[in-house]
Amino acid sequence: MSAGDNDTWNPADAARDIRTTRNTIAIDMVAVNKWYGAFHVLRDVNLRVMRGERIVICGPSGGGKSTLLRCINRLEGWQQGKVVVDGVELTEDLKAIDEVRREVGMVFQQFNLFPHLSVLENCTLAPVWVRGLPRKEAEAIALHYLERVHIPEQARKFPAQLSGGQQQRVAIARALCMQPKIMLFDEPTSALDPEMVKEVLDTMVELAMDGMTMLVVSHEMGFARQAATRMVLMDAGQIIEVNAPEPFFANPQHERTKAFLGQILR
Amino acid sequence: MSAHFVRSQLIAPQESPRSDTGLSAWLRQRLFGGVLSTTATLLSALVLAASIWPTLRFLLIDAVWQGTSRTDCLAETVGRPVGACWPFVQAKFAQFMYGFYPADQVWRVNLTYAIGVALLVPLLIPRVPYKRVNAVLFFGVFPLLAFCLLVGGVFGLPHVETRRWGGMLVTLVITFTGIIGSLPLGILLALGRQSSLPLVRWSCVTFIEVWRGVPLITVLFFATYMLPFFLPESWKLDPLARVLIGVVLFAAAYMAEVVRGGLQAIPRGQYEAARALGLGYWRMMIFVILPQALKLVIPGMVNSFIALFKDTTLVLIVAIFDLLGQLRAAFADPNWATPVTLLTGFAFAGMIYFAISFAMSRYALYTERRLNTGIAH
């Protein structure tokens, strides 16, 4: 069955599937509804992400893309439906939330690095205080990932001394230092100057090639073509269309998909 | 420019043109640029001249430096107009510093000061290592040590009742206790005020608003004269301790509001990033939010500290003699009753209060600048 296919989704099947395929499903969102006050921001969202998949979510702004992403590590709550991440159902239970957050890395549009800490300290904070790693080991891991995002020489600097692209790569390294199973990217290149977009996208492509499970909210269609296993179009709080990248771009089915792609691929 | 242009040669960077410098240009631009500016300059000069000269005359030029009693500071004896009567301060100096602390035990106060300074100075200098140990010693161990040393009754030290304490000693004890006590309490109150648990939030809001809503004098009065009526008979709290508790709670309410301002200035993204990394509430606060928030409110905190330092003078109304109280007590000594005694005493106290407040404010400024380099938001 194809996840995210709203018309054929059956929660009973989903429950059975979760039990039998627990080891291969990374994220399962079932009939999630969320309101901000009276505003219905997520409407019956069903999305199943398998391990190793790279999902790119696109769509007009205000369509609920970021909100969907932020539900996966419970930065946002929801009123109806359920979200299971790595076999753990997210509820009010703080333990479950912490467990999920340890396994899910997130990269933000505005980087959100900690400005009072050096690059290295940004990367070791959570491994030391959440995972309980010894500082030496955490630093070794941090340097490893900083190397992977190609900025080991910046380890002693402070975020404000780096360019936007470098900052975002540090943010990626910081998330990777927790050695997560899943990475969420919330418009990671939208706040960057055009000449810095590529270095960040290259890093993400490398990550994808290593088999990381990734959910990316982005309008970078080049990246999507290169790295995505599936495309998701969201508008008005709902999933409009899900498809593999090639047919998604070549042959969009829904009117809104056509309209949206028509606008950004002009 | 025509519609088509291609640069044939790149321009190398050049030095910026020299602006008008030199004293005359500076004077013209900054002091005498236009009628309004010139008037302001002249008026300021006039005010400065009118205030500085008499002050200097009083404090230094006309001052009496040596003497043993009031007669040495009288215009008739000296045969000229008399400024400050410094022998008065000299004679009462021990009282101003220690109150009526037994003279043979004063070394305990001095030792406390010495230890305090020895721990505080390296803490204030950023280059000195072992900050964590130093901070624990200063904020954790030193207060206990100071308590033992000053109060006595342990280690064979004779007990010194707090009603014999006075002068600078009391001023510093109240200020230090107020700062050390109000800082953590204020931070907790500020965090509580933002809590999502209604009971915690309301308690904190109520506490802050009540304590901010009453003047310190009321607090001191209540702590000293009313509180004993509410407490059981056997609960005999030392009068100074009562005042200290009142001051700490009072200062904490203000500190909470200062810290809250800092907390509100931290972008939501910082909370989210910390949360997304799996940091729990306390770790997020301790490692991510508070370091940034407290840095932002250093000026406000120091403001509170300075206000607290000067507010300690109010303890006089509950018969505790701080520096100012001790000074006023000394005025009553007929042996030193001269027309300038009052002015001399206040000038002396004023200089001490100013020196300490000014030092605090400058240090805060320095810290602020140091923390800002390279760590801009």
Interface residues (C-beta under 8 A of the other chain):
Chain A: N73 L75 D98 R101 R102 V104 G105 M106 F108 Q110 N112 L113 F114 P115 H116 L125 A126 W129 V130 F158 A160 Q161 R174 A175 M178
Chain B: P267 G269 Q270 E272 A273 A274 R275 A276 L277 G278 L279 G280 R283 F287 V288 P291 Q292 K295 G374 I375 A376 H377
